[in-house]
Amino acid sequence: MLCRMQVMAALRDKMKQNDNDSQLMLETLQDIVRLSEAVAVCQQVIREKEQKVADIQKERLLLKKVGRQKLMEIHDMMNKLKEKQTTGEVKVLEEMRIAYQKERKITSVIQNVLQCIILGSRVNWAEDPSLKAVVLQLEKKI
């Protein structure tokens, strides 16, 4: 610290002399000040550009997140659509199965009634080919 103060005092004294050496020192100090100001301006520009880069990176990250969310929404919508289609198909198949079972029951009842009518009428169905075909057809499982 003392050494620094002694150097500064010597420099001040030399600057007061106004000779070639002091003139050269003054020019050098002015160059140093000018260069320091230029460095400060460049550093400010660098900070601004770094801030712009950081802002752009944040925006890219945000856009990437939003893109992923939209992609997930589309994926979910497609899954829901497929699920609805599958559910609709299952419902249709179940309705068709129920209708088929109902028709089988009705057909069975009709066959039984027809058999009872033929048997109850005491007609010899074995001799009549058309009645024979009907009775034998009634014996088949539906």
C-alpha positions as a Markdown table, in Angstrom:
| # | Residue | x | y | z |
|---|---|---|---|---|
| 1 | Met | 0.0 | 0.0 | 0.0 |
| 2 | Leu | 2.8 | 2.4 | 0.9 |
| 3 | Cys | 4.6 | 1.5 | -2.2 |
| 4 | Arg | 1.6 | 2.3 | -4.3 |
| 5 | Met | 1.2 | 5.7 | -2.7 |
| 6 | Gln | 4.9 | 6.5 | -3.3 |
| 7 | Val | 4.5 | 5.5 | -7.0 |
| 8 | Met | 1.4 | 7.7 | -7.3 |
| 9 | Ala | 3.1 | 10.6 | -5.7 |
| 10 | Ala | 6.1 | 10.2 | -8.0 |
| 11 | Leu | 3.8 | 10.1 | -11.0 |
| 12 | Arg | 2.0 | 13.2 | -9.9 |
| 13 | Asp | 5.2 | 15.1 | -9.5 |
| 14 | Lys | 6.5 | 13.9 | -12.9 |
| 15 | Met | 3.2 | 15.0 | -14.6 |
| 16 | Lys | 3.6 | 18.5 | -13.2 |
| 17 | Gln | 6.9 | 18.9 | -14.9 |
| 18 | Asn | 5.3 | 19.2 | -18.4 |
| 19 | Asp | 8.3 | 17.6 | -20.3 |
| 20 | Asn | 8.3 | 15.0 | -23.0 |
| 21 | Asp | 8.2 | 12.1 | -20.5 |
| 22 | Ser | 5.2 | 13.6 | -18.7 |
| 23 | Gln | 3.5 | 14.2 | -22.1 |
| 24 | Leu | 4.1 | 10.6 | -23.0 |
| 25 | Met | 2.7 | 9.4 | -19.7 |
| 26 | Leu | -0.4 | 11.6 | -20.1 |
| 27 | Glu | -1.0 | 10.2 | -23.6 |
| 28 | Thr | -0.6 | 6.7 | -22.2 |
| 29 | Leu | -3.0 | 7.4 | -19.4 |
| 30 | Gln | -5.5 | 8.8 | -21.9 |
| 31 | Asp | -5.1 | 5.7 | -24.1 |
| 32 | Ile | -5.7 | 3.6 | -21.0 |
| 33 | Val | -8.8 | 5.5 | -20.1 |
| 34 | Arg | -10.1 | 5.3 | -23.7 |
| 35 | Leu | -9.4 | 1.6 | -23.9 |
| 36 | Ser | -11.0 | 1.0 | -20.5 |
| 37 | Glu | -14.1 | 2.8 | -21.7 |
| 38 | Ala | -14.1 | 0.7 | -24.9 |
| 39 | Val | -13.8 | -2.4 | -22.8 |
| 40 | Ala | -16.7 | -1.3 | -20.5 |
| 41 | Val | -18.8 | -0.7 | -23.6 |
| 42 | Cys | -17.9 | -4.1 | -25.1 |
| 43 | Gln | -18.7 | -5.8 | -21.8 |
| 44 | Gln | -22.1 | -4.1 | -21.7 |
| 45 | Val | -22.8 | -5.2 | -25.3 |
| 46 | Ile | -21.7 | -8.7 | -24.3 |
| 47 | Arg | -24.0 | -8.7 | -21.3 |
| 48 | Glu | -26.9 | -7.5 | -23.5 |
| 49 | Lys | -26.2 | -10.2 | -26.1 |
| 50 | Glu | -25.9 | -12.9 | -23.4 |
| 51 | Gln | -29.2 | -11.7 | -22.0 |
| 52 | Lys | -30.8 | -12.0 | -25.4 |
| 53 | Val | -29.4 | -15.5 | -25.8 |
| 54 | Ala | -30.7 | -16.5 | -22.4 |
| 55 | Asp | -34.2 | -15.0 | -23.3 |
| 56 | Ile | -34.2 | -17.0 | -26.6 |
| 57 | Gln | -33.2 | -20.2 | -24.8 |
| 58 | Lys | -36.0 | -19.6 | -22.3 |
| 59 | Glu | -38.5 | -19.0 | -25.1 |
| 60 | Arg | -37.3 | -22.2 | -26.9 |
| 61 | Leu | -37.7 | -24.2 | -23.8 |
| 62 | Leu | -41.1 | -22.8 | -23.2 |
| 63 | Leu | -42.1 | -23.5 | -26.8 |
| 64 | Lys | -40.7 | -27.0 | -26.5 |
| 65 | Lys | -42.8 | -27.6 | -23.4 |
| 66 | Val | -45.9 | -26.2 | -25.0 |
| 67 | Gly | -45.2 | -28.4 | -28.1 |
| 68 | Arg | -45.0 | -31.5 | -25.8 |
| 69 | Gln | -48.2 | -30.5 | -24.1 |
| 70 | Lys | -50.0 | -30.1 | -27.4 |
| 71 | Leu | -48.6 | -33.4 | -28.6 |
| 72 | Met | -49.8 | -35.1 | -25.4 |
| 73 | Glu | -53.3 | -33.5 | -25.8 |
| 74 | Ile | -53.5 | -34.8 | -29.4 |
| 75 | His | -52.4 | -38.3 | -28.3 |
| 76 | Asp | -55.0 | -38.3 | -25.5 |
| 77 | Met | -57.7 | -37.1 | -27.9 |
| 78 | Met | -56.7 | -39.9 | -30.3 |
| 79 | Asn | -56.9 | -42.5 | -27.5 |
| 80 | Lys | -60.3 | -41.2 | -26.4 |
| 81 | Leu | -61.5 | -41.3 | -30.0 |
| 82 | Lys | -60.3 | -44.9 | -30.4 |
| 83 | Glu | -61.8 | -45.8 | -27.0 |
| 84 | Lys | -65.2 | -44.3 | -28.0 |
| 85 | Gln | -65.1 | -46.2 | -31.3 |
| 86 | Thr | -64.2 | -49.4 | -29.5 |
| 87 | Thr | -66.9 | -48.8 | -26.9 |
| 88 | Gly | -69.4 | -48.1 | -29.7 |
| 89 | Glu | -68.5 | -51.3 | -31.5 |
| 90 | Val | -68.7 | -53.3 | -28.3 |
| 91 | Lys | -72.1 | -51.9 | -27.6 |
| 92 | Val | -73.3 | -52.7 | -31.1 |
| 93 | Leu | -72.0 | -56.3 | -30.8 |
| 94 | Glu | -73.6 | -56.7 | -27.4 |
| 95 | Glu | -76.9 | -55.4 | -28.8 |
| 96 | Met | -76.6 | -57.8 | -31.7 |
| 97 | Arg | -75.9 | -60.7 | -29.4 |
| 98 | Ile | -78.9 | -59.9 | -27.2 |
| 99 | Ala | -81.1 | -59.7 | -30.3 |
| 100 | Tyr | -79.7 | -63.0 | -31.5 |
| 101 | Gln | -80.4 | -64.7 | -28.2 |
| 102 | Lys | -83.9 | -63.3 | -28.2 |
| 103 | Glu | -84.6 | -64.5 | -31.7 |
| 104 | Arg | -83.3 | -68.0 | -30.8 |
| 105 | Lys | -85.6 | -68.2 | -27.8 |
| 106 | Ile | -88.6 | -67.1 | -30.0 |
| 107 | Thr | -87.6 | -69.6 | -32.7 |
| 108 | Ser | -87.4 | -72.4 | -30.0 |
| 109 | Val | -90.8 | -71.5 | -28.7 |
| 110 | Ile | -92.3 | -71.5 | -32.2 |
| 111 | Gln | -90.7 | -74.9 | -33.0 |
| 112 | Asn | -92.0 | -76.4 | -29.7 |
| 113 | Val | -95.5 | -75.0 | -30.4 |
| 114 | Leu | -95.5 | -76.4 | -33.9 |
| 115 | Gln | -94.3 | -79.8 | -32.7 |
| 116 | Cys | -97.0 | -79.8 | -30.1 |
| 117 | Ile | -99.6 | -78.9 | -32.8 |
| 118 | Ile | -98.5 | -81.6 | -35.1 |
| 119 | Leu | -98.3 | -84.2 | -32.3 |
| 120 | Gly | -101.6 | -83.1 | -30.8 |
| 121 | Ser | -103.4 | -83.3 | -34.1 |
| 122 | Arg | -102.5 | -87.0 | -34.3 |
| 123 | Val | -101.6 | -86.7 | -38.0 |
| 124 | Asn | -99.2 | -89.4 | -39.2 |
| 125 | Trp | -96.4 | -87.0 | -40.1 |
| 126 | Ala | -94.1 | -89.8 | -41.2 |
| 127 | Glu | -96.3 | -90.6 | -44.2 |
| 128 | Asp | -96.7 | -87.0 | -45.5 |
| 129 | Pro | -93.3 | -85.9 | -47.0 |
| 130 | Ser | -93.9 | -82.2 | -46.4 |
| 131 | Leu | -94.9 | -82.7 | -42.7 |
| 132 | Lys | -92.0 | -85.2 | -42.3 |
| 133 | Ala | -89.6 | -82.5 | -43.6 |
| 134 | Val | -91.1 | -79.9 | -41.2 |
| 135 | Val | -90.9 | -82.2 | -38.2 |
| 136 | Leu | -87.4 | -83.3 | -38.9 |
| 137 | Gln | -86.4 | -79.7 | -39.4 |
| 138 | Leu | -87.8 | -78.9 | -36.0 |
| 139 | Glu | -85.6 | -81.5 | -34.4 |
| 140 | Lys | -82.4 | -79.7 | -35.5 |
| 141 | Lys | -80.8 | -77.3 | -33.0 |
| 142 | Ile | -80.7 | -73.7 | -33.9 |
